[in-house]
C-alpha cells in the first residue's frame, strides 16, 4: 500500500510538468497582450513596450519559462499582473468560498443521489424509477447557468427567501454563510445528483440479482437492511468512482457558478485573470486545480480497499 501511494505521488510530477508546459505555451501563443490590457486603450506603443519590459514579457519564451519554473520550485507563484499582489496571497484569499461551495455541493449531492438511486433500483420499472431516471436526463441536459438563473428568479426575486449573490465568510456568522451557499450549491449539485443517482441505480440493480441477496431475504432480514447494508455496500466501488469524478468535475462547474452568483472564489478569480490576460494567476490556479484532480483520483483508488478487500496494491 505504501509503495503504491509513493508511486502514485511520484507519477504526479511529470503530469504537473506537462500541464505547466502546456498552460505556459498556450497562454503565450494565444492572441492578446497583458501589457496592452494593463496600459489601457489610449496607451502608446512605447508605453506598452515599457510595461512588457517591466513584466519580462519581452524575453524569449524559454527564458520566461525557466524564470517561472525556478520561482515555482521555490514556492513562489509570482506576482499578479492585474491585481498587483502575490499570486499565493490571491489564492489564499479566494480559497475559502470555493472549498465551501464544493464541499456543500458534493455532500448535498451524495445525500440526495444515493438514496434516490437505491430507491429507483428497488422500485425498478415503477413510476418512481421512471421519475428518478427522468430527473437524471434533465440534470444532464440543462446547463448550470440556466438552473442558477432560474433559482435566482424563483427563490431570490419572486419569493425573496434567499440572497441573490455574494458570499459571507463562516467567521461572520454561520446562518449568513449558509444562506448564501444554498442557491449556488443546489445549482451545482443538480448535475451530480443526476450522475450519482444513475450510477447508484445501475450498480444496486445489478447487485440485487445476486444469490446472497436472495439468501438474506430468505432469512427474513428487513428490506431496508438488505438494501443499505448488503446491496449498497457491495455496489459501492463504481459509486465511489463516480463521486470522485464528480468532485473533480466540480472544478469546471465552480467557475460558472461563482460567476453567476458573484462568489469571490477561485472560479471567479480564474475568469477575471483570463479576461485580464494575467499569466501568473492563470498558471497557478490551473496547476492547483490539476493537483486537486490528481489527489482526488488517488483518494478514490485508495477508497477501493475499504469497499473491496480483494483489491491489494
ChimeraX commands (.cxc) that place a marker at each C-alpha (Angstrom):
marker #1 position 0.00,0.00,0.00 radius 0.5
marker #1 position 2.73,2.48,0.97 radius 0.5
marker #1 position 4.70,1.63,-2.16 radius 0.5
marker #1 position 1.60,2.18,-4.29 radius 0.5
marker #1 position 0.97,5.58,-2.70 radius 0.5
marker #1 position 4.59,6.62,-3.25 radius 0.5
marker #1 position 4.47,5.53,-6.90 radius 0.5
marker #1 position 1.26,7.46,-7.49 radius 0.5
marker #1 position 2.65,10.57,-5.81 radius 0.5
marker #1 position 5.83,10.39,-7.87 radius 0.5
marker #1 position 3.76,9.98,-11.03 radius 0.5
marker #1 position 2.13,13.35,-10.35 radius 0.5
marker #1 position 5.44,15.14,-11.02 radius 0.5
marker #1 position 5.60,14.51,-14.81 radius 0.5
marker #1 position 1.83,15.14,-15.09 radius 0.5
marker #1 position 2.13,18.53,-13.41 radius 0.5
marker #1 position 5.20,19.31,-15.53 radius 0.5
marker #1 position 3.28,18.58,-18.74 radius 0.5
marker #1 position 0.35,20.69,-17.51 radius 0.5
marker #1 position 2.71,23.54,-16.64 radius 0.5
marker #1 position 4.36,23.46,-20.08 radius 0.5
marker #1 position 1.06,23.27,-21.97 radius 0.5
marker #1 position -0.55,26.08,-19.97 radius 0.5
marker #1 position 2.54,28.28,-20.30 radius 0.5
marker #1 position 2.74,27.79,-24.07 radius 0.5
marker #1 position -0.98,28.19,-24.72 radius 0.5
marker #1 position -1.08,31.48,-22.85 radius 0.5
marker #1 position 1.91,32.85,-24.74 radius 0.5
marker #1 position 0.77,31.66,-28.15 radius 0.5
marker #1 position -2.86,32.76,-28.00 radius 0.5
marker #1 position -3.80,36.29,-29.15 radius 0.5
marker #1 position -3.80,39.08,-26.56 radius 0.5
marker #1 position -1.20,41.12,-24.74 radius 0.5
marker #1 position -1.32,41.63,-20.94 radius 0.5
marker #1 position 0.72,44.82,-21.34 radius 0.5
marker #1 position -1.94,46.29,-23.64 radius 0.5
marker #1 position -4.69,45.38,-21.16 radius 0.5
marker #1 position -2.78,47.00,-18.28 radius 0.5
marker #1 position -1.87,50.11,-20.29 radius 0.5
marker #1 position -5.43,50.76,-21.43 radius 0.5
marker #1 position -6.98,51.74,-24.73 radius 0.5
marker #1 position -5.26,55.12,-25.01 radius 0.5
marker #1 position -1.71,53.89,-24.37 radius 0.5
marker #1 position 1.04,54.44,-26.91 radius 0.5
marker #1 position 3.21,51.66,-28.30 radius 0.5
marker #1 position 6.15,52.98,-26.24 radius 0.5
marker #1 position 4.16,52.73,-23.01 radius 0.5
marker #1 position 3.08,49.18,-23.87 radius 0.5
marker #1 position 6.70,48.25,-24.65 radius 0.5
marker #1 position 7.82,49.64,-21.27 radius 0.5
marker #1 position 5.20,47.55,-19.46 radius 0.5
marker #1 position 6.21,44.43,-21.41 radius 0.5
marker #1 position 9.82,45.02,-20.40 radius 0.5
marker #1 position 8.88,45.53,-16.75 radius 0.5
marker #1 position 6.85,42.30,-16.72 radius 0.5
marker #1 position 9.58,40.36,-18.52 radius 0.5
marker #1 position 7.33,39.59,-21.49 radius 0.5
marker #1 position 9.90,40.86,-23.99 radius 0.5
marker #1 position 12.26,37.99,-23.17 radius 0.5
marker #1 position 12.39,34.69,-25.14 radius 0.5
marker #1 position 9.71,32.15,-24.19 radius 0.5
marker #1 position 12.29,29.64,-22.91 radius 0.5
marker #1 position 13.80,32.29,-20.64 radius 0.5
marker #1 position 10.36,33.23,-19.31 radius 0.5
marker #1 position 9.57,29.57,-18.63 radius 0.5
marker #1 position 12.90,28.99,-16.88 radius 0.5
marker #1 position 12.34,32.01,-14.62 radius 0.5
marker #1 position 8.77,30.97,-13.81 radius 0.5
marker #1 position 9.76,27.32,-13.25 radius 0.5
marker #1 position 12.59,28.32,-10.93 radius 0.5
marker #1 position 10.28,30.54,-8.89 radius 0.5
marker #1 position 7.70,27.75,-8.80 radius 0.5
marker #1 position 10.19,25.25,-7.38 radius 0.5
marker #1 position 10.98,27.69,-4.59 radius 0.5
marker #1 position 7.29,28.07,-3.77 radius 0.5
marker #1 position 6.92,31.45,-5.43 radius 0.5
marker #1 position 3.94,31.68,-7.81 radius 0.5
marker #1 position 4.93,35.17,-8.86 radius 0.5
marker #1 position 3.05,38.46,-8.76 radius 0.5
marker #1 position -0.26,39.06,-10.47 radius 0.5
marker #1 position -0.05,41.41,-13.46 radius 0.5
marker #1 position -3.58,42.70,-12.91 radius 0.5
marker #1 position -4.19,42.58,-9.14 radius 0.5
marker #1 position -0.69,43.80,-8.18 radius 0.5
marker #1 position -0.46,41.21,-5.40 radius 0.5
marker #1 position 1.38,37.93,-4.98 radius 0.5
marker #1 position -0.50,35.05,-6.59 radius 0.5
marker #1 position -0.19,32.94,-3.43 radius 0.5
marker #1 position -1.89,35.69,-1.45 radius 0.5
marker #1 position -4.66,35.92,-4.05 radius 0.5
marker #1 position -5.29,32.17,-3.94 radius 0.5
marker #1 position -5.34,32.03,-0.14 radius 0.5
marker #1 position -7.83,34.88,-0.08 radius 0.5
marker #1 position -10.16,33.13,-2.54 radius 0.5
marker #1 position -9.87,29.50,-1.47 radius 0.5
marker #1 position -12.48,29.51,1.34 radius 0.5
marker #1 position -15.53,30.30,-0.85 radius 0.5
marker #1 position -14.54,27.67,-3.42 radius 0.5
marker #1 position -13.87,24.94,-0.86 radius 0.5
marker #1 position -17.10,25.77,1.00 radius 0.5
marker #1 position -19.14,25.64,-2.22 radius 0.5
marker #1 position -17.50,22.40,-3.40 radius 0.5
marker #1 position -17.94,20.60,-0.07 radius 0.5
marker #1 position -21.54,21.74,0.37 radius 0.5
marker #1 position -22.35,20.69,-3.20 radius 0.5
marker #1 position -20.85,17.21,-3.00 radius 0.5
marker #1 position -22.37,16.49,0.44 radius 0.5
marker #1 position -25.78,17.63,-0.77 radius 0.5
marker #1 position -25.44,15.59,-3.98 radius 0.5
marker #1 position -24.44,12.39,-2.17 radius 0.5
marker #1 position -27.15,12.70,0.50 radius 0.5
marker #1 position -29.82,13.10,-2.19 radius 0.5
marker #1 position -28.48,10.94,-5.02 radius 0.5
marker #1 position -27.55,7.72,-3.20 radius 0.5
marker #1 position -30.96,7.16,-1.55 radius 0.5
marker #1 position -32.67,8.13,-4.83 radius 0.5
marker #1 position -30.57,5.61,-6.75 radius 0.5
marker #1 position -31.22,2.85,-4.23 radius 0.5
marker #1 position -34.95,3.59,-4.27 radius 0.5
marker #1 position -35.02,3.59,-8.08 radius 0.5
marker #1 position -33.26,0.21,-8.16 radius 0.5
marker #1 position -35.60,-1.25,-5.54 radius 0.5
marker #1 position -38.66,0.06,-7.42 radius 0.5
marker #1 position -37.24,-0.95,-10.80 radius 0.5
marker #1 position -39.79,-0.44,-13.58 radius 0.5
marker #1 position -42.21,1.58,-11.43 radius 0.5
marker #1 position -43.19,5.23,-11.78 radius 0.5
marker #1 position -40.63,6.10,-9.08 radius 0.5
marker #1 position -37.87,4.58,-11.19 radius 0.5
marker #1 position -39.05,6.50,-14.26 radius 0.5
marker #1 position -39.20,9.79,-12.33 radius 0.5
marker #1 position -35.65,9.36,-10.99 radius 0.5
marker #1 position -34.31,8.47,-14.43 radius 0.5
marker #1 position -36.21,11.37,-15.99 radius 0.5
marker #1 position -34.65,13.73,-13.48 radius 0.5
marker #1 position -31.23,12.29,-14.33 radius 0.5
marker #1 position -31.71,13.02,-18.01 radius 0.5
marker #1 position -32.93,16.53,-17.19 radius 0.5
marker #1 position -29.97,17.15,-14.88 radius 0.5
marker #1 position -27.53,16.23,-17.64 radius 0.5
marker #1 position -29.36,18.29,-20.26 radius 0.5
marker #1 position -29.87,21.69,-18.63 radius 0.5
marker #1 position -26.78,23.97,-18.41 radius 0.5
marker #1 position -25.64,25.02,-14.94 radius 0.5
marker #1 position -26.12,28.75,-15.58 radius 0.5
marker #1 position -29.74,28.20,-16.68 radius 0.5
marker #1 position -30.52,26.38,-13.43 radius 0.5
marker #1 position -28.76,29.13,-11.48 radius 0.5
marker #1 position -30.72,31.98,-13.06 radius 0.5
marker #1 position -33.99,30.06,-12.67 radius 0.5
marker #1 position -33.36,29.52,-8.94 radius 0.5
marker #1 position -32.39,33.16,-8.50 radius 0.5
marker #1 position -35.60,34.28,-10.20 radius 0.5
marker #1 position -37.84,31.99,-8.11 radius 0.5
marker #1 position -36.28,31.97,-4.64 radius 0.5
marker #1 position -34.45,35.31,-4.55 radius 0.5
marker #1 position -36.52,37.68,-6.72 radius 0.5
marker #1 position -40.07,36.29,-6.59 radius 0.5
marker #1 position -40.19,34.71,-3.12 radius 0.5
marker #1 position -37.42,36.86,-1.58 radius 0.5
marker #1 position -36.29,33.95,0.58 radius 0.5
marker #1 position -32.56,33.90,-0.11 radius 0.5
marker #1 position -29.83,36.38,-1.08 radius 0.5
marker #1 position -29.26,36.76,-4.80 radius 0.5
marker #1 position -25.47,36.93,-4.88 radius 0.5
marker #1 position -22.35,37.24,-2.79 radius 0.5
marker #1 position -20.56,35.28,-0.10 radius 0.5
marker #1 position -20.23,35.66,3.68 radius 0.5
marker #1 position -17.28,34.02,5.47 radius 0.5
marker #1 position -18.26,31.49,8.10 radius 0.5
marker #1 position -16.45,33.58,10.71 radius 0.5
marker #1 position -19.02,36.36,10.21 radius 0.5
marker #1 position -21.96,34.13,11.11 radius 0.5
marker #1 position -22.97,30.61,10.17 radius 0.5
marker #1 position -26.54,31.42,9.11 radius 0.5
marker #1 position -25.48,34.13,6.69 radius 0.5
marker #1 position -22.76,31.82,5.40 radius 0.5
marker #1 position -25.28,29.03,4.81 radius 0.5
marker #1 position -27.90,31.32,3.25 radius 0.5
marker #1 position -25.51,32.45,0.54 radius 0.5
marker #1 position -24.44,28.89,-0.25 radius 0.5
marker #1 position -27.88,27.31,-0.65 radius 0.5
marker #1 position -28.70,28.52,-4.16 radius 0.5
marker #1 position -25.23,28.01,-5.70 radius 0.5
marker #1 position -24.88,24.59,-4.03 radius 0.5
marker #1 position -28.28,23.43,-5.28 radius 0.5
marker #1 position -27.47,24.80,-8.74 radius 0.5
marker #1 position -24.16,22.99,-8.91 radius 0.5
marker #1 position -25.43,19.77,-7.32 radius 0.5
marker #1 position -28.16,19.07,-9.89 radius 0.5
marker #1 position -25.84,17.51,-12.46 radius 0.5
marker #1 position -24.02,15.49,-9.78 radius 0.5
marker #1 position -27.26,14.23,-8.26 radius 0.5
marker #1 position -28.22,13.04,-11.73 radius 0.5
marker #1 position -24.83,11.39,-12.31 radius 0.5
marker #1 position -24.54,9.67,-8.91 radius 0.5
marker #1 position -28.20,8.59,-8.79 radius 0.5
marker #1 position -27.94,6.98,-12.21 radius 0.5
marker #1 position -24.78,5.06,-11.32 radius 0.5
marker #1 position -26.17,4.05,-7.91 radius 0.5
marker #1 position -29.31,2.67,-9.53 radius 0.5
marker #1 position -27.34,0.66,-12.09 radius 0.5
marker #1 position -24.90,-0.75,-9.52 radius 0.5
marker #1 position -27.52,-1.63,-6.90 radius 0.5
marker #1 position -29.82,-3.12,-9.54 radius 0.5
marker #1 position -27.03,-5.44,-10.63 radius 0.5
marker #1 position -26.28,-6.50,-7.06 radius 0.5
marker #1 position -29.94,-7.15,-6.20 radius 0.5
marker #1 position -29.89,-10.15,-8.54 radius 0.5
marker #1 position -27.07,-11.90,-6.63 radius 0.5
marker #1 position -27.56,-15.08,-4.61 radius 0.5
marker #1 position -26.58,-13.56,-1.27 radius 0.5
marker #1 position -29.39,-11.00,-1.58 radius 0.5
marker #1 position -31.92,-13.82,-2.11 radius 0.5
marker #1 position -30.38,-15.65,0.85 radius 0.5
marker #1 position -30.73,-12.57,3.07 radius 0.5
marker #1 position -34.37,-12.24,2.06 radius 0.5
marker #1 position -34.97,-15.94,2.71 radius 0.5
marker #1 position -33.61,-15.45,6.23 radius 0.5
marker #1 position -36.27,-12.80,6.80 radius 0.5
marker #1 position -34.00,-9.78,7.09 radius 0.5
marker #1 position -35.60,-6.35,6.87 radius 0.5
marker #1 position -35.62,-4.97,3.31 radius 0.5
marker #1 position -34.03,-1.69,4.36 radius 0.5
marker #1 position -31.15,-3.59,5.94 radius 0.5
marker #1 position -30.73,-5.69,2.78 radius 0.5
marker #1 position -30.66,-2.61,0.57 radius 0.5
marker #1 position -28.24,-0.46,2.53 radius 0.5
marker #1 position -26.06,-2.99,4.37 radius 0.5
marker #1 position -25.71,-5.70,1.74 radius 0.5
marker #1 position -26.64,-4.30,-1.67 radius 0.5
marker #1 position -25.27,-0.76,-1.36 radius 0.5
marker #1 position -22.04,-1.86,0.32 radius 0.5
marker #1 position -21.24,-4.36,-2.43 radius 0.5
marker #1 position -22.21,-1.87,-5.14 radius 0.5
marker #1 position -20.09,0.91,-3.64 radius 0.5
marker #1 position -16.95,0.68,-5.82 radius 0.5
marker #1 position -18.43,2.20,-9.03 radius 0.5
marker #1 position -20.43,4.68,-6.93 radius 0.5
marker #1 position -17.29,5.89,-5.17 radius 0.5
marker #1 position -15.60,6.22,-8.55 radius 0.5
marker #1 position -18.41,8.41,-9.87 radius 0.5
marker #1 position -18.40,10.53,-6.70 radius 0.5
marker #1 position -14.65,11.05,-7.14 radius 0.5
marker #1 position -15.14,12.01,-10.78 radius 0.5
marker #1 position -17.92,14.37,-9.70 radius 0.5
marker #1 position -15.65,16.10,-7.21 radius 0.5
marker #1 position -13.02,16.55,-9.92 radius 0.5
marker #1 position -15.65,17.88,-12.35 radius 0.5
marker #1 position -16.65,20.47,-9.75 radius 0.5
marker #1 position -13.62,22.44,-10.90 radius 0.5
marker #1 position -15.36,23.36,-14.14 radius 0.5
marker #1 position -18.77,23.86,-12.54 radius 0.5
marker #1 position -17.39,26.14,-9.85 radius 0.5
marker #1 position -16.10,28.59,-12.48 radius 0.5
marker #1 position -19.60,29.04,-13.99 radius 0.5
marker #1 position -21.49,29.01,-10.68 radius 0.5
marker #1 position -19.22,31.52,-8.96 radius 0.5
marker #1 position -19.63,33.84,-11.92 radius 0.5
marker #1 position -23.44,33.57,-11.85 radius 0.5
marker #1 position -23.68,34.18,-8.10 radius 0.5
marker #1 position -20.74,36.63,-7.84 radius 0.5
marker #1 position -18.90,34.45,-5.33 radius 0.5
marker #1 position -15.30,35.66,-4.87 radius 0.5
marker #1 position -13.67,32.24,-5.13 radius 0.5
marker #1 position -11.05,30.60,-7.31 radius 0.5
marker #1 position -13.52,30.15,-10.16 radius 0.5
marker #1 position -14.28,33.86,-10.29 radius 0.5
marker #1 position -10.57,34.60,-9.93 radius 0.5
marker #1 position -9.87,32.40,-12.96 radius 0.5
marker #1 position -12.43,34.24,-15.08 radius 0.5
marker #1 position -11.07,37.66,-14.06 radius 0.5
marker #1 position -7.49,36.53,-14.70 radius 0.5
marker #1 position -8.33,35.17,-18.15 radius 0.5
marker #1 position -10.09,38.40,-19.13 radius 0.5
marker #1 position -7.09,40.42,-17.93 radius 0.5
marker #1 position -4.55,38.05,-19.52 radius 0.5
marker #1 position -2.98,37.66,-16.07 radius 0.5
marker #1 position -0.47,34.90,-16.88 radius 0.5
marker #1 position 0.92,34.18,-13.36 radius 0.5
marker #1 position -2.54,33.88,-11.82 radius 0.5
marker #1 position -3.94,31.66,-14.58 radius 0.5
marker #1 position -0.91,29.36,-14.47 radius 0.5
marker #1 position -1.01,28.99,-10.69 radius 0.5
marker #1 position -4.76,28.34,-10.48 radius 0.5
marker #1 position -4.71,25.73,-13.27 radius 0.5
marker #1 position -1.78,23.95,-11.64 radius 0.5
marker #1 position -3.65,23.96,-8.34 radius 0.5
marker #1 position -6.78,22.55,-9.98 radius 0.5
marker #1 position -4.68,19.86,-11.67 radius 0.5
marker #1 position -3.10,18.88,-8.36 radius 0.5
marker #1 position -6.52,18.65,-6.72 radius 0.5
marker #1 position -7.75,16.45,-9.57 radius 0.5
marker #1 position -4.78,14.09,-9.15 radius 0.5
marker #1 position -5.17,13.89,-5.36 radius 0.5
marker #1 position -8.89,13.14,-5.67 radius 0.5
marker #1 position -8.20,10.30,-8.10 radius 0.5
marker #1 position -5.61,8.90,-5.71 radius 0.5
marker #1 position -8.09,9.05,-2.82 radius 0.5
marker #1 position -10.70,7.25,-4.92 radius 0.5
marker #1 position -8.24,4.48,-5.77 radius 0.5
marker #1 position -7.34,4.07,-2.10 radius 0.5
marker #1 position -11.01,4.02,-1.11 radius 0.5
marker #1 position -11.49,0.86,-3.16 radius 0.5
marker #1 position -9.74,-1.13,-0.46 radius 0.5
marker #1 position -12.37,-0.05,2.07 radius 0.5
marker #1 position -15.22,-1.47,-0.01 radius 0.5
marker #1 position -13.50,-4.38,-1.75 radius 0.5
marker #1 position -10.97,-6.23,0.46 radius 0.5
marker #1 position -9.97,-8.38,-2.54 radius 0.5
marker #1 position -8.08,-5.40,-4.00 radius 0.5
marker #1 position -4.44,-5.25,-2.95 radius 0.5
marker #1 position -1.68,-2.94,-4.06 radius 0.5
marker link #1:1,2 radius 0.2
marker link #1:2,3 radius 0.2
marker link #1:3,4 radius 0.2
marker link #1:4,5 radius 0.2
marker link #1:5,6 radius 0.2
marker link #1:6,7 radius 0.2
marker link #1:7,8 radius 0.2
marker link #1:8,9 radius 0.2
marker link #1:9,10 radius 0.2
marker link #1:10,11 radius 0.2
marker link #1:11,12 radius 0.2
marker link #1:12,13 radius 0.2
marker link #1:13,14 radius 0.2
marker link #1:14,15 radius 0.2
marker link #1:15,16 radius 0.2
marker link #1:16,17 radius 0.2
marker link #1:17,18 radius 0.2
marker link #1:18,19 radius 0.2
marker link #1:19,20 radius 0.2
marker link #1:20,21 radius 0.2
marker link #1:21,22 radius 0.2
marker link #1:22,23 radius 0.2
marker link #1:23,24 radius 0.2
marker link #1:24,25 radius 0.2
marker link #1:25,26 radius 0.2
marker link #1:26,27 radius 0.2
marker link #1:27,28 radius 0.2
marker link #1:28,29 radius 0.2
marker link #1:29,30 radius 0.2
marker link #1:30,31 radius 0.2
marker link #1:31,32 radius 0.2
marker link #1:32,33 radius 0.2
marker link #1:33,34 radius 0.2
marker link #1:34,35 radius 0.2
marker link #1:35,36 radius 0.2
marker link #1:36,37 radius 0.2
marker link #1:37,38 radius 0.2
marker link #1:38,39 radius 0.2
marker link #1:39,40 radius 0.2
marker link #1:40,41 radius 0.2
marker link #1:41,42 radius 0.2
marker link #1:42,43 radius 0.2
marker link #1:43,44 radius 0.2
marker link #1:44,45 radius 0.2
marker link #1:45,46 radius 0.2
marker link #1:46,47 radius 0.2
marker link #1:47,48 radius 0.2
marker link #1:48,49 radius 0.2
marker link #1:49,50 radius 0.2
marker link #1:50,51 radius 0.2
marker link #1:51,52 radius 0.2
marker link #1:52,53 radius 0.2
marker link #1:53,54 radius 0.2
marker link #1:54,55 radius 0.2
marker link #1:55,56 radius 0.2
marker link #1:56,57 radius 0.2
marker link #1:57,58 radius 0.2
marker link #1:58,59 radius 0.2
marker link #1:59,60 radius 0.2
marker link #1:60,61 radius 0.2
marker link #1:61,62 radius 0.2
marker link #1:62,63 radius 0.2
marker link #1:63,64 radius 0.2
marker link #1:64,65 radius 0.2
marker link #1:65,66 radius 0.2
marker link #1:66,67 radius 0.2
marker link #1:67,68 radius 0.2
marker link #1:68,69 radius 0.2
marker link #1:69,70 radius 0.2
marker link #1:70,71 radius 0.2
marker link #1:71,72 radius 0.2
marker link #1:72,73 radius 0.2
marker link #1:73,74 radius 0.2
marker link #1:74,75 radius 0.2
marker link #1:75,76 radius 0.2
marker link #1:76,77 radius 0.2
marker link #1:77,78 radius 0.2
marker link #1:78,79 radius 0.2
marker link #1:79,80 radius 0.2
marker link #1:80,81 radius 0.2
marker link #1:81,82 radius 0.2
marker link #1:82,83 radius 0.2
marker link #1:83,84 radius 0.2
marker link #1:84,85 radius 0.2
marker link #1:85,86 radius 0.2
marker link #1:86,87 radius 0.2
marker link #1:87,88 radius 0.2
marker link #1:88,89 radius 0.2
marker link #1:89,90 radius 0.2
marker link #1:90,91 radius 0.2
marker link #1:91,92 radius 0.2
marker link #1:92,93 radius 0.2
marker link #1:93,94 radius 0.2
marker link #1:94,95 radius 0.2
marker link #1:95,96 radius 0.2
marker link #1:96,97 radius 0.2
marker link #1:97,98 radius 0.2
marker link #1:98,99 radius 0.2
marker link #1:99,100 radius 0.2
marker link #1:100,101 radius 0.2
marker link #1:101,102 radius 0.2
marker link #1:102,103 radius 0.2
marker link #1:103,104 radius 0.2
marker link #1:104,105 radius 0.2
marker link #1:105,106 radius 0.2
marker link #1:106,107 radius 0.2
marker link #1:107,108 radius 0.2
marker link #1:108,109 radius 0.2
marker link #1:109,110 radius 0.2
marker link #1:110,111 radius 0.2
marker link #1:111,112 radius 0.2
marker link #1:112,113 radius 0.2
marker link #1:113,114 radius 0.2
marker link #1:114,115 radius 0.2
marker link #1:115,116 radius 0.2
marker link #1:116,117 radius 0.2
marker link #1:117,118 radius 0.2
marker link #1:118,119 radius 0.2
marker link #1:119,120 radius 0.2
marker link #1:120,121 radius 0.2
marker link #1:121,122 radius 0.2
marker link #1:122,123 radius 0.2
marker link #1:123,124 radius 0.2
marker link #1:124,125 radius 0.2
marker link #1:125,126 radius 0.2
marker link #1:126,127 radius 0.2
marker link #1:127,128 radius 0.2
marker link #1:128,129 radius 0.2
marker link #1:129,130 radius 0.2
marker link #1:130,131 radius 0.2
marker link #1:131,132 radius 0.2
marker link #1:132,133 radius 0.2
marker link #1:133,134 radius 0.2
marker link #1:134,135 radius 0.2
marker link #1:135,136 radius 0.2
marker link #1:136,137 radius 0.2
marker link #1:137,138 radius 0.2
marker link #1:138,139 radius 0.2
marker link #1:139,140 radius 0.2
marker link #1:140,141 radius 0.2
marker link #1:141,142 radius 0.2
marker link #1:142,143 radius 0.2
marker link #1:143,144 radius 0.2
marker link #1:144,145 radius 0.2
marker link #1:145,146 radius 0.2
marker link #1:146,147 radius 0.2
marker link #1:147,148 radius 0.2
marker link #1:148,149 radius 0.2
marker link #1:149,150 radius 0.2
marker link #1:150,151 radius 0.2
marker link #1:151,152 radius 0.2
marker link #1:152,153 radius 0.2
marker link #1:153,154 radius 0.2
marker link #1:154,155 radius 0.2
marker link #1:155,156 radius 0.2
marker link #1:156,157 radius 0.2
marker link #1:157,158 radius 0.2
marker link #1:158,159 radius 0.2
marker link #1:159,160 radius 0.2
marker link #1:160,161 radius 0.2
marker link #1:161,162 radius 0.2
marker link #1:162,163 radius 0.2
marker link #1:163,164 radius 0.2
marker link #1:164,165 radius 0.2
marker link #1:165,166 radius 0.2
marker link #1:166,167 radius 0.2
marker link #1:167,168 radius 0.2
marker link #1:168,169 radius 0.2
marker link #1:169,170 radius 0.2
marker link #1:170,171 radius 0.2
marker link #1:171,172 radius 0.2
marker link #1:172,173 radius 0.2
marker link #1:173,174 radius 0.2
marker link #1:174,175 radius 0.2
marker link #1:175,176 radius 0.2
marker link #1:176,177 radius 0.2
marker link #1:177,178 radius 0.2
marker link #1:178,179 radius 0.2
marker link #1:179,180 radius 0.2
marker link #1:180,181 radius 0.2
marker link #1:181,182 radius 0.2
marker link #1:182,183 radius 0.2
marker link #1:183,184 radius 0.2
marker link #1:184,185 radius 0.2
marker link #1:185,186 radius 0.2
marker link #1:186,187 radius 0.2
marker link #1:187,188 radius 0.2
marker link #1:188,189 radius 0.2
marker link #1:189,190 radius 0.2
marker link #1:190,191 radius 0.2
marker link #1:191,192 radius 0.2
marker link #1:192,193 radius 0.2
marker link #1:193,194 radius 0.2
marker link #1:194,195 radius 0.2
marker link #1:195,196 radius 0.2
marker link #1:196,197 radius 0.2
marker link #1:197,198 radius 0.2
marker link #1:198,199 radius 0.2
marker link #1:199,200 radius 0.2
marker link #1:200,201 radius 0.2
marker link #1:201,202 radius 0.2
marker link #1:202,203 radius 0.2
marker link #1:203,204 radius 0.2
marker link #1:204,205 radius 0.2
marker link #1:205,206 radius 0.2
marker link #1:206,207 radius 0.2
marker link #1:207,208 radius 0.2
marker link #1:208,209 radius 0.2
marker link #1:209,210 radius 0.2
marker link #1:210,211 radius 0.2
marker link #1:211,212 radius 0.2
marker link #1:212,213 radius 0.2
marker link #1:213,214 radius 0.2
marker link #1:214,215 radius 0.2
marker link #1:215,216 radius 0.2
marker link #1:216,217 radius 0.2
marker link #1:217,218 radius 0.2
marker link #1:218,219 radius 0.2
marker link #1:219,220 radius 0.2
marker link #1:220,221 radius 0.2
marker link #1:221,222 radius 0.2
marker link #1:222,223 radius 0.2
marker link #1:223,224 radius 0.2
marker link #1:224,225 radius 0.2
marker link #1:225,226 radius 0.2
marker link #1:226,227 radius 0.2
marker link #1:227,228 radius 0.2
marker link #1:228,229 radius 0.2
marker link #1:229,230 radius 0.2
marker link #1:230,231 radius 0.2
marker link #1:231,232 radius 0.2
marker link #1:232,233 radius 0.2
marker link #1:233,234 radius 0.2
marker link #1:234,235 radius 0.2
marker link #1:235,236 radius 0.2
marker link #1:236,237 radius 0.2
marker link #1:237,238 radius 0.2
marker link #1:238,239 radius 0.2
marker link #1:239,240 radius 0.2
marker link #1:240,241 radius 0.2
marker link #1:241,242 radius 0.2
marker link #1:242,243 radius 0.2
marker link #1:243,244 radius 0.2
marker link #1:244,245 radius 0.2
marker link #1:245,246 radius 0.2
marker link #1:246,247 radius 0.2
marker link #1:247,248 radius 0.2
marker link #1:248,249 radius 0.2
marker link #1:249,250 radius 0.2
marker link #1:250,251 radius 0.2
marker link #1:251,252 radius 0.2
marker link #1:252,253 radius 0.2
marker link #1:253,254 radius 0.2
marker link #1:254,255 radius 0.2
marker link #1:255,256 radius 0.2
marker link #1:256,257 radius 0.2
marker link #1:257,258 radius 0.2
marker link #1:258,259 radius 0.2
marker link #1:259,260 radius 0.2
marker link #1:260,261 radius 0.2
marker link #1:261,262 radius 0.2
marker link #1:262,263 radius 0.2
marker link #1:263,264 radius 0.2
marker link #1:264,265 radius 0.2
marker link #1:265,266 radius 0.2
marker link #1:266,267 radius 0.2
marker link #1:267,268 radius 0.2
marker link #1:268,269 radius 0.2
marker link #1:269,270 radius 0.2
marker link #1:270,271 radius 0.2
marker link #1:271,272 radius 0.2
marker link #1:272,273 radius 0.2
marker link #1:273,274 radius 0.2
marker link #1:274,275 radius 0.2
marker link #1:275,276 radius 0.2
marker link #1:276,277 radius 0.2
marker link #1:277,278 radius 0.2
marker link #1:278,279 radius 0.2
marker link #1:279,280 radius 0.2
marker link #1:280,281 radius 0.2
marker link #1:281,282 radius 0.2
marker link #1:282,283 radius 0.2
marker link #1:283,284 radius 0.2
marker link #1:284,285 radius 0.2
marker link #1:285,286 radius 0.2
marker link #1:286,287 radius 0.2
marker link #1:287,288 radius 0.2
marker link #1:288,289 radius 0.2
marker link #1:289,290 radius 0.2
marker link #1:290,291 radius 0.2
marker link #1:291,292 radius 0.2
marker link #1:292,293 radius 0.2
marker link #1:293,294 radius 0.2
marker link #1:294,295 radius 0.2
marker link #1:295,296 radius 0.2
marker link #1:296,297 radius 0.2
marker link #1:297,298 radius 0.2
marker link #1:298,299 radius 0.2
marker link #1:299,300 radius 0.2
marker link #1:300,301 radius 0.2
marker link #1:301,302 radius 0.2
marker link #1:302,303 radius 0.2
marker link #1:303,304 radius 0.2
marker link #1:304,305 radius 0.2
marker link #1:305,306 radius 0.2
marker link #1:306,307 radius 0.2
marker link #1:307,308 radius 0.2
marker link #1:308,309 radius 0.2
marker link #1:309,310 radius 0.2
marker link #1:310,311 radius 0.2
marker link #1:311,312 radius 0.2
marker link #1:312,313 radius 0.2
view
